[in-house]
Amino acid sequence: MTEFTLHTTESAPAASKEILEDATKTVGFVPNLYATMAQSPELLKSYKFLAEAFSSNSLNADERNVVWQTINVENNCHYCVPAHTGIAKSQGVADETINAIRDGQPIPDAKLEALSVFVRQMLDQRGVVSEEQTQALFAHGYDNTTILDVILGLAHKTLSNYTNHVAHTPVDAAFSGFAWTHPSER
């Protein structure tokens, strides 16, 4: 198996060091995802840029976390599901919402469930959604901006999910309590 280096601020390429230092200041440690991505400063910079863009889009915290976590579960990301469980909890997302997505069950909130369904359709159909599927999303108060913000979320999570798949990124100790196995593998 190919091994990827978990870079520190000392071992990382020069162009990645500032992002790793900022992560340490912000969250108190360098997340293993960042440590892995640091090998490619362009990937790390792009991931951070997309994370910031997605975090300031039209969706509220619950909706952003539904998009992130739905993508993570659908892509069977062993690292991002626990990490985003911790993030969602820190942002006040209801445990019922978090657990429903993690367990592959419907979200109790109909509006959030409609968003999650749409995200799965976008993934499963590679972005080719029907007018009926789009109207089902719109029936819950969403609009064209929502669709574009979902696409932004898909781009963001593709970078992390795929990196974690190829690098087998170890889950950070901070998120190890949220370890996860895909419902189909239980």
Secondary structure, DSSP 8 states (H G I E B T S, - for coil): --------TTTS-HHHHHHHHHHHHHHSS--HHHHHHTTSHHHHHHHHHHHHHHHTSSS-HHHHHHHHHHHHHHTT-TTHHHHHHHHHHHTT--HHHHHHHHTT---SSHHHHHHHHHHHHHHHTTT---HHHHHHHHTTT--HHHHHHHHHHHHHHHHHHHHHHHHT----GGGGGG----GGG-
